[in-house]
Amino acid sequence: MNTYPPPPPGSVGDRIEEAVELIEMELRHAIAYVNQAVVPQVRKESISALRTVAGKLRDLADRFEQNTGPRP
């Protein structure tokens, strides 16, 4: 329980509240940007990277398959 009186108007407490509100607003903007721009781009590039890796693994499996057989 806080037994101290609230800070007077225009005090440090008000300025801190303003700062917190501004920080929250900026965080909301940052989250929106990440969700709208970054996440879709990461998904797109991840899909492309997975397809590239899948192709390389397919090539490697083909090489293993070609090299299976009796060794002289």
C-alpha positions in Angstrom: 0.0 0.0 0.0 1.3 3.4 -1.0 0.7 5.9 1.8 2.4 8.8 -0.1 0.3 11.5 -1.7 0.2 11.4 -5.6 2.8 13.6 -7.2 1.7 17.2 -8.2 0.7 17.9 -11.8 3.6 18.4 -14.1 5.8 16.4 -11.9 8.3 13.7 -12.6 5.5 11.1 -12.2 3.5 12.7 -15.1 6.6 12.8 -17.3 7.2 9.1 -16.5 3.6 8.3 -17.4 4.0 10.2 -20.7 7.2 8.4 -21.5 5.6 5.0 -20.8 2.7 5.9 -23.1 5.2 6.9 -25.8 7.1 3.7 -25.4 4.0 1.6 -25.6 2.9 3.4 -28.7 6.3 2.8 -30.3 6.2 -0.8 -29.4 2.8 -1.2 -31.0 4.2 0.4 -34.2 7.2 -1.9 -34.1 5.1 -5.0 -33.5 2.8 -4.0 -36.4 5.8 -3.5 -38.7 7.3 -6.8 -37.7 4.0 -8.6 -38.4 3.3 -6.8 -41.7 6.8 -6.6 -43.2 9.3 -8.8 -41.5 7.3 -12.0 -40.9 6.0 -12.4 -44.5 9.5 -11.9 -45.8 11.1 -14.4 -43.4 8.5 -16.9 -44.4 9.1 -16.4 -48.1 12.9 -16.7 -47.7 12.5 -19.7 -45.4 10.4 -21.5 -48.0 13.0 -20.7 -50.6 15.9 -21.9 -48.4 14.0 -25.1 -47.6 13.5 -25.8 -51.3 17.2 -25.2 -51.9 18.2 -27.6 -49.1 15.8 -30.2 -50.3 17.3 -30.1 -53.7 20.8 -30.5 -52.3 19.7 -33.4 -50.2 18.1 -35.0 -53.2 21.4 -34.6 -55.1 23.3 -36.1 -52.3 20.9 -39.1 -52.0 21.3 -39.6 -55.8 25.1 -39.6 -55.4 24.9 -42.1 -52.6 22.6 -44.3 -54.6 24.9 -44.2 -57.6 27.9 -45.1 -55.5 26.3 -48.1 -53.8 27.7 -51.3 -55.2 30.6 -53.6 -54.8 34.0 -51.8 -54.5 36.9 -53.3 -56.5 
